[in-house]
Amino acid sequence: MTGSGDDWLSNGLDVESARCGLWVSGVEYVAGRRDARESADRLNRALLGAGFELSEVRAVASTDVSGRGFVRVAARLDAVDRLAALLETATGSRGGAV
């Protein structure tokens, strides 16, 4: 899913802020990053299956300062609108509590 190297992260989307952060000495980041990468890859496969291009929306793996993995979604505004419409259709919902 990630292609050759990590250059795919910046292909068409500015996701540099998703890669930055404070790394604390002694914190284990590898396991959290690995788990986040697996989840991001799964979401990216689902996005591709739904007809999105990774140049317009993609999941990006990262870790927080305690080493827990998390996934950010980086997207162009038009792709966000399409994704929101798809989720609203799938859930039968039009908005709700955030």
N, CA, C and O atoms as a GROMACS GRO file, in nm:
protein
  392
    1MET      N    1   0.083  -0.119   0.000
    1MET     CA    2   0.000   0.000   0.000
    1MET      C    3   0.087   0.125   0.000
    1MET      O    4   0.044   0.229  -0.050
    2THR      N    5   0.205   0.116   0.053
    2THR     CA    6   0.285   0.236   0.069
    2THR      C    7   0.376   0.263  -0.049
    2THR      O    8   0.437   0.369  -0.055
    3GLY      N    9   0.386   0.172  -0.142
    3GLY     CA   10   0.471   0.192  -0.259
    3GLY      C   11   0.617   0.183  -0.221
    3GLY      O   12   0.652   0.128  -0.117
    4SER      N   13   0.701   0.236  -0.306
    4SER     CA   14   0.844   0.230  -0.278
    4SER      C   15   0.884   0.348  -0.190
    4SER      O   16   0.874   0.463  -0.232
    5GLY      N   17   0.929   0.319  -0.074
    5GLY     CA   18   0.967   0.423   0.020
    5GLY      C   19   0.845   0.495   0.076
    5GLY      O   20   0.732   0.448   0.060
    6ASP      N   21   0.867   0.607   0.139
    6ASP     CA   22   0.758   0.685   0.196
    6ASP      C   23   0.722   0.806   0.111
    6ASP      O   24   0.648   0.893   0.156
    7ASP      N   25   0.774   0.814  -0.014
    7ASP     CA   26   0.744   0.927  -0.101
    7ASP      C   27   0.597   0.935  -0.136
    7ASP      O   28   0.547   1.043  -0.166
    8TRP      N   29   0.526   0.823  -0.131
    8TRP     CA   30   0.383   0.824  -0.164
    8TRP      C   31   0.306   0.915  -0.069
    8TRP      O   32   0.198   0.962  -0.104
    9LEU      N   33   0.360   0.941   0.051
    9LEU     CA   34   0.291   1.026   0.147
    9LEU      C   35   0.272   1.167   0.096
    9LEU      O   36   0.171   1.231   0.125
   10SER      N   37   0.367   1.216   0.019
   10SER     CA   38   0.357   1.353  -0.027
   10SER      C   39   0.310   1.364  -0.171
   10SER      O   40   0.314   1.473  -0.228
   11ASN      N   41   0.267   1.256  -0.231
   11ASN     CA   42   0.222   1.256  -0.369
   11ASN      C   43   0.084   1.321  -0.380
   11ASN      O   44  -0.018   1.255  -0.365
   12GLY      N   45   0.083   1.451  -0.406
   12GLY     CA   46  -0.042   1.521  -0.428
   12GLY      C   47  -0.104   1.585  -0.305
   12GLY      O   48  -0.190   1.672  -0.320
   13LEU      N   49  -0.064   1.546  -0.187
   13LEU     CA   50  -0.120   1.603  -0.065
   13LEU      C   51  -0.007   1.650   0.025
   13LEU      O   52   0.098   1.586   0.034
   14ASP      N   53  -0.027   1.762   0.092
   14ASP     CA   54   0.071   1.811   0.188
   14ASP      C   55   0.041   1.747   0.322
   14ASP      O   56  -0.048   1.792   0.395
   15VAL      N   57   0.115   1.643   0.356
   15VAL     CA   58   0.092   1.573   0.482
   15VAL      C   59   0.217   1.578   0.570
   15VAL      O   60   0.233   1.496   0.661
   16GLU      N   61   0.304   1.675   0.544
   16GLU     CA   62   0.425   1.685   0.623
   16GLU      C   63   0.396   1.700   0.771
   16GLU      O   64   0.469   1.646   0.854
   17SER      N   65   0.291   1.774   0.807
   17SER     CA   66   0.260   1.793   0.948
   17SER      C   67   0.221   1.662   1.015
   17SER      O   68   0.230   1.651   1.137
   18ALA      N   69   0.178   1.564   0.938
   18ALA     CA   70   0.143   1.434   0.995
   18ALA      C   71   0.266   1.357   1.037
   18ALA      O   72   0.257   1.263   1.116
   19ARG      N   73   0.382   1.396   0.985
   19ARG     CA   74   0.504   1.325   1.018
   19ARG      C   75   0.584   1.392   1.129
   19ARG      O   76   0.678   1.333   1.180
   20CYS      N   77   0.548   1.513   1.165
   20CYS     CA   78   0.629   1.583   1.264
   20CYS      C   79   0.578   1.556   1.404
   20CYS      O   80   0.461   1.520   1.423
   21GLY      N   81   0.662   1.574   1.500
   21GLY     CA   82   0.623   1.556   1.638
   21GLY      C   83   0.743   1.543   1.727
   21GLY      O   84   0.856   1.529   1.679
   22LEU      N   85   0.721   1.547   1.854
   22LEU     CA   86   0.826   1.538   1.952
   22LEU      C   87   0.850   1.391   1.987
   22LEU      O   88   0.756   1.320   2.023
   23TRP      N   89   0.973   1.346   1.975
   23TRP     CA   90   1.008   1.210   2.012
   23TRP      C   91   1.079   1.216   2.147
   23TRP      O   92   1.175   1.291   2.165
   24VAL      N   93   1.031   1.136   2.240
   24VAL     CA   94   1.083   1.136   2.376
   24VAL      C   95   1.177   1.016   2.392
   24VAL      O   96   1.143   0.904   2.356
   25SER      N   97   1.294   1.042   2.447
   25SER     CA   98   1.390   0.936   2.470
   25SER      C   99   1.331   0.830   2.564
   25SER      O  100   1.270   0.863   2.665
   26GLY      N  101   1.350   0.704   2.528
   26GLY     CA  102   1.303   0.594   2.610
   26GLY      C  103   1.162   0.547   2.580
   26GLY      O  104   1.118   0.447   2.636
   27VAL      N  105   1.090   0.615   2.493
   27VAL     CA  106   0.954   0.575   2.456
   27VAL      C  107   0.963   0.483   2.335
   27VAL      O  108   1.032   0.514   2.238
   28GLU      N  109   0.893   0.372   2.340
   28GLU     CA  110   0.890   0.274   2.230
   28GLU      C  111   0.787   0.318   2.127
   28GLU      O  112   0.666   0.311   2.152
   29TYR      N  113   0.835   0.364   2.012
   29TYR     CA  114   0.747   0.412   1.907
   29TYR      C  115   0.722   0.308   1.798
   29TYR      O  116   0.625   0.319   1.724
   30VAL      N  117   0.807   0.208   1.788
   30VAL     CA  118   0.801   0.114   1.676
   30VAL      C  119   0.670   0.036   1.673
   30VAL      O  120   0.607   0.027   1.567
   31ALA      N  121   0.627  -0.019   1.785
   31ALA     CA  122   0.504  -0.099   1.787
   31ALA      C  123   0.381  -0.014   1.753
   31ALA      O  124   0.295  -0.057   1.676
   32GLY      N  125   0.374   0.107   1.809
   32GLY     CA  126   0.262   0.195   1.779
   32GLY      C  127   0.261   0.236   1.634
   32GLY      O  128   0.154   0.242   1.572
   33ARG      N  129   0.378   0.263   1.579
   33ARG     CA  130   0.389   0.301   1.438
   33ARG      C  131   0.349   0.185   1.348
   33ARG      O  132   0.279   0.204   1.248
   34ARG      N  133   0.392   0.064   1.384
   34ARG     CA  134   0.358  -0.054   1.305
   34ARG      C  135   0.207  -0.077   1.305
   34ARG      O  136   0.148  -0.102   1.200
   35ASP      N  137   0.145  -0.069   1.422
   35ASP     CA  138   0.000  -0.088   1.430
   35ASP      C  139  -0.075   0.020   1.352
   35ASP      O  140  -0.173  -0.008   1.283
   36ALA      N  141  -0.027   0.144   1.364
   36ALA     CA  142  -0.090   0.254   1.291
   36ALA      C  143  -0.074   0.234   1.141
   36ALA      O  144  -0.166   0.262   1.064
   37ARG      N  145   0.041   0.186   1.100
   37ARG     CA  146   0.067   0.163   0.957
   37ARG      C  147  -0.028   0.056   0.902
   37ARG      O  148  -0.080   0.071   0.792
   38GLU      N  149  -0.050  -0.050   0.979
   38GLU     CA  150  -0.143  -0.155   0.936
   38GLU      C  151  -0.284  -0.100   0.922
   38GLU      O  152  -0.354  -0.130   0.826
   39SER      N  153  -0.326  -0.020   1.020
   39SER     CA  154  -0.461   0.040   1.014
   39SER      C  155  -0.473   0.138   0.899
   39SER      O  156  -0.574   0.141   0.830
   40ALA      N  157  -0.370   0.220   0.879
   40ALA     CA  158  -0.372   0.316   0.769
   40ALA      C  159  -0.377   0.244   0.635
   40ALA      O  160  -0.451   0.284   0.545
   41ASP      N  161  -0.300   0.137   0.621
   41ASP     CA  162  -0.304   0.059   0.497
   41ASP      C  163  -0.442   0.000   0.472
   41ASP      O  164  -0.491  -0.001   0.360
   42ARG      N  165  -0.504  -0.050   0.578
   42ARG     CA  166  -0.639  -0.106   0.565
   42ARG      C  167  -0.738   0.002   0.519
   42ARG      O  168  -0.819  -0.022   0.430
   43LEU      N  169  -0.731   0.119   0.581
   43LEU     CA  170  -0.820   0.228   0.542
   43LEU      C  171  -0.791   0.274   0.400
   43LEU      O  172  -0.884   0.302   0.324
   44ASN      N  173  -0.665   0.280   0.362
   44ASN     CA  174  -0.630   0.320   0.225
   44ASN      C  175  -0.683   0.220   0.123
   44ASN      O  176  -0.728   0.260   0.016
   45ARG      N  177  -0.677   0.090   0.154
   45ARG     CA  178  -0.735  -0.009   0.064
   45ARG      C  179  -0.885   0.011   0.051
   45ARG      O  180  -0.940  -0.003  -0.058
   46ALA      N  181  -0.953   0.042   0.162
   46ALA     CA  182  -1.097   0.068   0.158
   46ALA      C  183  -1.128   0.193   0.077
   46ALA      O  184  -1.224   0.195   0.000
   47LEU      N  185  -1.047   0.297   0.092
   47LEU     CA  186  -1.067   0.419   0.013
   47LEU      C  187  -1.050   0.392  -0.135
   47LEU      O  188  -1.128   0.440  -0.217
   48LEU      N  189  -0.948   0.315  -0.170
   48LEU     CA  190  -0.928   0.277  -0.310
   48LEU      C  191  -1.047   0.198  -0.362
   48LEU      O  192  -1.094   0.220  -0.473
   49GLY      N  193  -1.096   0.105  -0.280
   49GLY     CA  194  -1.211   0.024  -0.318
   49GLY      C  195  -1.337   0.105  -0.337
   49GLY      O  196  -1.427   0.066  -0.412
   50ALA      N  197  -1.345   0.220  -0.268
   50ALA     CA  198  -1.462   0.308  -0.279
   50ALA      C  199  -1.446   0.407  -0.394
   50ALA      O  200  -1.532   0.493  -0.414
   51GLY      N  201  -1.337   0.396  -0.469
   51GLY     CA  202  -1.320   0.481  -0.586
   51GLY      C  203  -1.237   0.606  -0.565
   51GLY      O  204  -1.227   0.690  -0.656
   52PHE      N  205  -1.177   0.621  -0.449
   52PHE     CA  206  -1.092   0.737  -0.424
   52PHE      C  207  -0.951   0.709  -0.475
   52PHE      O  208  -0.909   0.594  -0.485
   53GLU      N  209  -0.879   0.815  -0.507
   53GLU     CA  210  -0.737   0.807  -0.541
   53GLU      C  211  -0.658   0.852  -0.418
   53GLU      O  212  -0.701   0.943  -0.347
   54LEU      N  213  -0.544   0.789  -0.394
   54LEU     CA  214  -0.464   0.827  -0.279
   54LEU      C  215  -0.401   0.965  -0.296
   54LEU      O  216  -0.347   1.020  -0.200
   55SER      N  217  -0.408   1.021  -0.414
   55SER     CA  218  -0.360   1.158  -0.434
   55SER      C  219  -0.464   1.261  -0.388
   55SER      O  220  -0.434   1.380  -0.380
   56GLU      N  221  -0.587   1.215  -0.358
   56GLU     CA  222  -0.690   1.307  -0.311
   56GLU      C  223  -0.730   1.284  -0.166
   56GLU      O  224  -0.774   1.377  -0.099
   57VAL      N  225  -0.716   1.163  -0.117
   57VAL     CA  226  -0.744   1.132   0.023
   57VAL      C  227  -0.663   1.009   0.062
   57VAL      O  228  -0.654   0.912  -0.014
   58ARG      N  229  -0.604   1.014   0.181
   58ARG     CA  230  -0.529   0.897   0.228
   58ARG      C  231  -0.516   0.899   0.379
   58ARG      O  232  -0.523   1.004   0.443
   59ALA      N  233  -0.499   0.780   0.434
   59ALA     CA  234  -0.473   0.764   0.576
   59ALA      C  235  -0.322   0.764   0.596
   59ALA      O  236  -0.248   0.703   0.518
   60VAL      N  237  -0.276   0.833   0.700
   60VAL     CA  238  -0.133   0.847   0.728
   60VAL      C  239  -0.106   0.801   0.870
   60VAL      O  240  -0.165   0.852   0.965
   61ALA      N  241  -0.016   0.706   0.884
   61ALA     CA  242   0.019   0.651   1.015
   61ALA      C  243   0.112   0.745   1.090
   61ALA      O  244   0.196   0.812   1.031
   62SER      N  245   0.095   0.749   1.222
   62SER     CA  246   0.181   0.830   1.307
   62SER      C  247   0.178   0.773   1.448
   62SER      O  248   0.110   0.674   1.475
   63THR      N  249   0.252   0.836   1.539
   63THR     CA  250   0.248   0.801   1.680
   63THR      C  251   0.238   0.928   1.762
   63THR      O  252   0.276   1.036   1.718
   64ASP      N  253   0.185   0.914   1.883
   64ASP     CA  254   0.182   1.029   1.973
   64ASP      C  255   0.306   1.024   2.063
   64ASP      O  256   0.390   0.935   2.049
   65VAL      N  257   0.317   1.119   2.154
   65VAL     CA  258   0.438   1.128   2.236
   65VAL      C  259   0.455   1.010   2.332
   65VAL      O  260   0.566   0.988   2.381
   66SER      N  261   0.349   0.936   2.358
   66SER     CA  262   0.362   0.819   2.445
   66SER      C  263   0.384   0.691   2.366
   66SER      O  264   0.392   0.582   2.424
   67GLY      N  265   0.395   0.702   2.233
   67GLY     CA  266   0.423   0.585   2.150
   67GLY      C  267   0.299   0.513   2.099
   67GLY      O  268   0.312   0.412   2.029
   68ARG      N  269   0.180   0.562   2.132
   68ARG     CA  270   0.058   0.500   2.080
   68ARG      C  271   0.039   0.538   1.934
   68ARG      O  272   0.059   0.654   1.897
   69GLY      N  273   0.000   0.441   1.854
   69GLY     CA  274  -0.023   0.468   1.713
   69GLY      C  275  -0.156   0.537   1.692
   69GLY      O  276  -0.251   0.516   1.767
   70PHE      N  277  -0.162   0.620   1.590
   70PHE     CA  278  -0.289   0.678   1.547
   70PHE      C  279  -0.280   0.705   1.398
   70PHE      O  280  -0.172   0.705   1.340
   71VAL      N  281  -0.395   0.728   1.338
   71VAL     CA  282  -0.403   0.750   1.194
   71VAL      C  283  -0.471   0.883   1.167
   71VAL      O  284  -0.578   0.911   1.221
   72ARG      N  285  -0.409   0.963   1.084
   72ARG     CA  286  -0.469   1.088   1.038
   72ARG      C  287  -0.522   1.064   0.897
   72ARG      O  288  -0.469   0.982   0.823
   73VAL      N  289  -0.628   1.136   0.862
   73VAL     CA  290  -0.677   1.134   0.725
   73VAL      C  291  -0.644   1.269   0.664
   73VAL      O  292  -0.688   1.373   0.713
   74ALA      N  293  -0.566   1.267   0.556
   74ALA     CA  294  -0.531   1.388   0.483
   74ALA      C  295  -0.607   1.385   0.352
   74ALA      O  296  -0.604   1.285   0.280
   75ALA      N  297  -0.676   1.495   0.321
   75ALA     CA  298  -0.760   1.493   0.201
   75ALA      C  299  -0.781   1.632   0.145
   75ALA      O  300  -0.773   1.732   0.216
   76ARG      N  301  -0.809   1.635   0.017
   76ARG     CA  302  -0.856   1.756  -0.048
   76ARG      C  303  -1.002   1.777  -0.009
   76ARG      O  304  -1.073   1.681   0.021
   77LEU      N  305  -1.045   1.901  -0.010
   77LEU     CA  306  -1.181   1.933   0.035
   77LEU      C  307  -1.289   1.862  -0.045
   77LEU      O  308  -1.387   1.814   0.012
   78ASP      N  309  -1.273   1.853  -0.176
   78ASP     CA  310  -1.375   1.785  -0.255
   78ASP      C  311  -1.384   1.636  -0.219
   78ASP      O  312  -1.492   1.578  -0.221
   79ALA      N  313  -1.270   1.576  -0.187
   79ALA     CA  314  -1.269   1.436  -0.147
   79ALA      C  315  -1.334   1.418  -0.010
   79ALA      O  316  -1.402   1.317   0.014
   80VAL      N  317  -1.314   1.515   0.079
   80VAL     CA  318  -1.379   1.509   0.211
   80VAL      C  319  -1.531   1.512   0.194
   80VAL      O  320  -1.602   1.437   0.260
   81ASP      N  321  -1.579   1.600   0.106
   81ASP     CA  322  -1.723   1.609   0.082
   81ASP      C  323  -1.777   1.478   0.026
   81ASP      O  324  -1.884   1.432   0.066
   82ARG      N  325  -1.704   1.417  -0.068
   82ARG     CA  326  -1.748   1.288  -0.124
   82ARG      C  327  -1.745   1.178  -0.020
   82ARG      O  328  -1.836   1.096  -0.014
   83LEU      N  329  -1.640   1.177   0.064
   83LEU     CA  330  -1.630   1.076   0.169
   83LEU      C  331  -1.741   1.094   0.272
   83LEU      O  332  -1.800   0.995   0.317
   84ALA      N  333  -1.770   1.218   0.309
   84ALA     CA  334  -1.878   1.244   0.404
   84ALA      C  335  -2.012   1.197   0.348
   84ALA      O  336  -2.092   1.136   0.420
   85ALA      N  337  -2.037   1.224   0.220
   85ALA     CA  338  -2.162   1.180   0.157
   85ALA      C  339  -2.171   1.027   0.155
   85ALA      O  340  -2.278   0.970   0.179
   86LEU      N  341  -2.060   0.962   0.128
   86LEU     CA  342  -2.057   0.816   0.128
   86LEU      C  343  -2.088   0.760   0.267
   86LEU      O  344  -2.165   0.666   0.280
   87LEU      N  345  -2.027   0.818   0.370
   87LEU     CA  346  -2.051   0.773   0.508
   87LEU      C  347  -2.194   0.802   0.552
   87LEU      O  348  -2.256   0.721   0.620
   88GLU      N  349  -2.247   0.918   0.513
   88GLU     CA  350  -2.385   0.951   0.546
   88GLU      C  351  -2.481   0.851   0.482
   88GLU      O  352  -2.578   0.810   0.546
   89THR      N  353  -2.455   0.814   0.359
   89THR     CA  354  -2.539   0.716   0.290
   89THR      C  355  -2.528   0.580   0.359
   89THR      O  356  -2.629   0.512   0.378
   90ALA      N  357  -2.408   0.542   0.395
   90ALA     CA  358  -2.386   0.411   0.458
   90ALA      C  359  -2.450   0.401   0.595
   90ALA      O  360  -2.495   0.294   0.636
   91THR      N  361  -2.454   0.513   0.668
   91THR     CA  362  -2.507   0.509   0.804
   91THR      C  363  -2.653   0.558   0.812
   91THR      O  364  -2.717   0.547   0.916
   92GLY      N  365  -2.703   0.611   0.701
   92GLY     CA  366  -2.841   0.665   0.703
   92GLY      C  367  -2.852   0.789   0.787
   92GLY      O  368  -2.959   0.822   0.838
   93SER      N  369  -2.740   0.860   0.802
   93SER     CA  370  -2.735   0.977   0.889
   93SER      C  371  -2.696   1.100   0.810
   93SER      O  372  -2.625   1.091   0.710
   94ARG      N  373  -2.740   1.212   0.855
   94ARG     CA  374  -2.699   1.340   0.794
   94ARG      C  375  -2.649   1.430   0.906
   94ARG      O  376  -2.718   1.523   0.948
   95GLY      N  377  -2.530   1.403   0.953
   95GLY     CA  378  -2.474   1.482   1.063
   95GLY      C  379  -2.507   1.419   1.198
   95GLY      O  380  -2.563   1.310   1.206
   96GLY      N  381  -2.471   1.488   1.299
   96GLY     CA  382  -2.495   1.440   1.435
   96GLY      C  383  -2.393   1.498   1.529
   96GLY      O  384  -2.321   1.592   1.494
   97ALA      N  385  -2.387   1.443   1.648
   97ALA     CA  386  -2.294   1.492   1.749
   97ALA      C  387  -2.151   1.466   1.707
   97ALA      O  388  -2.120   1.362   1.649
   98VAL      N  389  -2.066   1.560   1.736
   98VAL     CA  390  -1.922   1.545   1.705
   98VAL      C  391  -1.847   1.525   1.832
   98VAL      O  392  -1.724   1.510   1.830
   0.00000   0.00000   0.00000
